[in-house]
């Protein structure tokens, strides 16, 4: 009896910006943590069932959408000292490799901030999937990563009298994405 090769099912999901968050945390004055988020994110997730290695993520985050709940700080973060949002309006992520299984996996890709591209790996989890009240299908993912902001040209800082600096170099990233099935 001949066996029929299994056909990989590919599904494209569009990131729902109203239900997705890119959040970050960084030390301030070396002893407290400032948290913020980017509220404008869009992109697609292509899932190849039973073969995560063929899946992909492509996302764009608007630099000007940064929000730390303090207007003066947000303006400084949008300035040339940090994101230079006027010259570099987008932060982008394009996956290059996905490994693991369909529920818990690593997404490695190229993160571009301020025109500088570096490889980063996110530890990701599928949080669930199902129908929404309007008949559409949705899926949720979460992911975390750490980066050194200096690797992306974000080098502004000031020394403080007690030792240390105003802004820590390690940035913790937390991603919550809800996406809607396309087609």
N, C-alpha and C positions, 0 to 999 in steps of 0.2 A: 504494500500500500504506500503510495507516494504521499509525502507531507507537503502541505502548502506553506511557503515561507510567510511568516507574519509580516504584516504591513504596518510600519510605524505611523501612528496617527499624530499629525502635527496640528496644534491649536495655537492661534494667535490671540493674545490678550492685550487690551489697551489699558494703560495705567489710568485709574480714576483719580484725578488730582484733588477732588473734594474729600477723598477718603484715604489719601496717602500722605505720608510724612517722612521727610528727611530731617532728622534731628542730630544735633551735635552737642558735645560737652567738652569744655576746656578749663583748665585751672586759671584762676584770676588771683593775682597777688600771692600765688603759690599755696594758698590755704583755703580758698573757696572755689566752687565750680560754677561757671556760667553756662547755662544751657540756652540753646536757640534752635531755630528750625528754618527750613526753606519751605514756603507755602506754595510755590509754583513749580510743580514737577509734571513731566509728561513723558510718554515713551511706550514701548511695546515689549512684551515678553512672549517669546515663541517657545512653546513646550513640545518636545518630541517624546511622546509617551514611551515608556520602557527604555529610553536611551537619553538620560539627561545630558550626556556629553554632546549631543547634537542640538540641545536647546540653546537659547540666547536671550540676552537682555540688552536693551538700548534705551537709555534715559537721558533727558535733558532737564536741568534745574536752572531756573532763572536766578542769577546772582542777586539782583535787586530785591528779590522776595525774602531776603534774610530778615529774621525777626527774633530779637532777644528780649523783647518787651521794654526796651529802652531806646527811644528815638535817637538820642545823641550817639550812643554806642553803635546802633545800626547804621547811621550815616557814616561813622568812622570805618566800619567794616566794609561798606560799599566803596569807600574812597581808594585812592591809589596806594595807601598804606597797606591795604589788605586785598580785597577781591578786585578792585578797580573795575567795578561793574559797568561803567560807561564804555570802557575799551574792551572788556571781556564779559559780555552779558550772560554767557552760558557756562555752566559747569556740565560736563558730559561724562557718561559712563557707557562703555561698550564692552560687553563680555568677550573674552577670548577663550575661556575654558570653564566648563562646569563639570564637577565631579561629585560623586556620592549617589544617593538614591533619590527617589522622587519626593521624599518627605524631609530629608536632612542632607544638605549639600553645601559645597563651596562654590562660589561664583568668583572667578578671577577675571579681571578685565583692566581696561585702560581708563583711568580717571583723569580728566583734564580740568585743571583749575588754573585760571589766570594764564592760559596758553601753555601751561606745562603739563605734560602727560607722563604719568607714572603708573606702574602696575600695582593693583591692590586686590586683596582677596577678602571677600565677605563670607562670613559663616551664616548660612541661610536655612530657613525652615519654612515648609509649606504649612500654613496655619489652618487651611480648610478651603472648601469649595462648595458651592450650592447655588440654587435658584434664588433670585431676588424677588421682591413682591411685584415687580413689573414684567416678569417673564424672562428676564435675562439671566445669564450665568455669570457668577463672580468667583474669584479665587483670591486668597490672601496669602502674603508672604511676609516674613520678618527677616532682618539680617543685621549683623553688627560687624564693625571693623574698627581699626585704629590706624591713624596715619600721623606722620610728623609734618606739621604745616610748612616747615622750612623747605621740605622737598618740592613744594609747589610755589616757591618764591614768596611765601607769606612770612617775611622775616622781621617785620616791625616789632619793636619791643622797647621797653625802658627798664633800667635797673631800679630797684627799690632800696631804700635806705637800710632796711633790715636784712638785706641780702636777697638774692633771687631777682625775678623779673615780674613785670606786670602780667604778661600773657604766657601761659605754659605752651610747650611745643607739641605735646601729644594731644591729638583730637580724637575723641571717641565718637563714632558714628553709629546711629541707630536708624534703621529703615523699617517702615511699616507701609506695605503697598497692598492696595486692593485694585484688582483689575477686572475688566469686563470682556467677556468672550466676544470675538469679532467673527463676522460671517456666519 
